[in-house]
């Protein structure tokens, strides 16, 4: 019997075991642990992965591992760092959006005064 990793609720694979690579252009690729040779494209903003698990559940260990290693990316300005967070809109079926916590800094990065 396998137990689920506490940081990767979608599969039995711990996120620390997920092989990831991020290229200079920002693209992130994850290698499958269950299907050797298969590679998935992971995007941080909006969060997505080309694996079947993400298309079924909207989450997967590849995407979770990428967020843990590379951080969230603001969906408005593309900034990543400790000042980027996930916000939940309780009035829109609990949908989420990833934004900078400092609205003014986010707008400045976009060139908006």
C-alpha positions as CSV (number, residue, x, y, z in Angstrom):
1,X,0.0,0.0,0.0
2,X,1.3,3.5,-0.9
3,X,0.4,6.6,1.0
4,X,0.0,10.0,-0.6
5,X,2.5,12.7,-0.1
6,X,1.3,15.5,2.1
7,X,2.4,18.1,-0.5
8,X,1.1,16.2,-3.5
9,X,-2.5,15.2,-3.0
10,X,-3.1,14.1,-6.5
11,X,-0.8,11.0,-6.6
12,X,1.5,8.8,-4.7
13,X,4.6,10.6,-5.9
14,X,6.2,13.1,-3.5
15,X,6.9,16.4,-5.2
16,X,10.5,16.2,-4.2
17,X,10.8,13.1,-6.5
18,X,9.4,14.9,-9.6
19,X,12.2,15.7,-12.1
20,X,11.7,19.3,-13.3
21,X,13.7,21.6,-15.5
22,X,13.2,25.3,-16.2
23,X,14.7,26.8,-19.3
24,X,15.9,30.4,-19.7
25,X,12.7,31.3,-21.6
26,X,10.8,30.3,-18.5
27,X,9.3,27.1,-19.8
28,X,9.1,24.2,-17.3
29,X,9.1,20.5,-18.2
30,X,8.4,17.6,-15.9
31,X,9.3,14.0,-16.5
32,X,6.7,11.4,-15.7
33,X,7.5,9.1,-12.8
34,X,5.0,6.5,-13.9
35,X,5.7,6.5,-17.7
36,X,9.4,6.7,-18.3
37,X,10.3,8.8,-21.3
38,X,7.1,10.9,-21.2
39,X,7.6,14.7,-20.6
40,X,4.9,17.2,-19.7
41,X,4.8,21.0,-20.1
42,X,4.0,22.8,-16.9
43,X,2.9,26.5,-16.8
44,X,2.8,28.6,-13.6
45,X,0.4,31.3,-14.8
46,X,-2.2,30.2,-15.2
47,X,-1.3,27.0,-13.5
48,X,-1.5,24.0,-15.8
49,X,0.2,20.8,-16.9
50,X,-0.2,18.7,-20.0
51,X,-0.5,15.4,-18.0
52,X,-3.8,13.5,-17.9
53,X,-4.0,13.9,-14.1
54,X,-4.2,17.7,-14.4
55,X,-6.8,17.6,-17.1
56,X,-9.0,15.3,-14.9
57,X,-8.4,16.9,-11.5
58,X,-7.1,20.4,-12.2
59,X,-4.0,19.5,-10.1
60,X,-1.1,17.1,-10.3
61,X,2.3,16.5,-8.6
62,X,4.1,18.1,-11.6
63,X,2.3,21.4,-11.2
64,X,2.6,21.2,-7.4
65,X,6.3,20.5,-7.6
66,X,6.9,23.4,-10.1
67,X,5.1,25.9,-7.7
68,X,7.1,24.6,-4.8
69,X,10.4,25.0,-6.6
70,X,9.9,28.0,-8.9
71,X,7.1,29.9,-7.1
72,X,3.8,31.4,-8.2
73,X,3.7,33.9,-11.1
74,X,1.4,36.9,-11.1
75,X,-1.2,36.5,-13.8
76,X,-1.2,40.2,-14.6
77,X,2.5,41.3,-14.7
78,X,4.4,38.0,-14.8
79,X,6.4,38.8,-11.6
80,X,7.3,35.9,-9.3
81,X,8.5,36.0,-5.8
82,X,7.5,36.0,-2.1
83,X,5.1,38.9,-2.8
84,X,2.9,36.9,-5.1
85,X,0.0,35.0,-3.6
86,X,-3.2,33.0,-4.6
87,X,-6.4,34.8,-3.9
88,X,-9.8,33.1,-3.7
89,X,-13.0,34.8,-5.0
90,X,-15.7,33.5,-2.7
91,X,-18.4,35.2,-4.9
92,X,-17.3,33.4,-8.0
93,X,-17.5,29.7,-7.0
94,X,-14.2,30.0,-5.1
95,X,-12.2,30.6,-8.3
96,X,-8.6,31.5,-7.7
97,X,-6.2,34.0,-9.2
98,X,-2.5,34.5,-8.6
99,X,-1.6,38.2,-8.1
100,X,1.1,40.4,-6.6
101,X,0.2,41.3,-3.0
102,X,1.3,44.9,-3.8
103,X,-1.2,46.2,-6.4
104,X,0.8,49.4,-7.0
105,X,4.1,47.5,-7.7
106,X,2.2,45.2,-10.0
107,X,0.7,48.1,-12.0
108,X,4.1,49.8,-12.2
109,X,5.6,46.6,-13.7
110,X,2.9,46.7,-16.3
111,X,3.7,50.3,-17.1
112,X,0.4,51.5,-15.6
113,X,0.6,54.6,-13.4
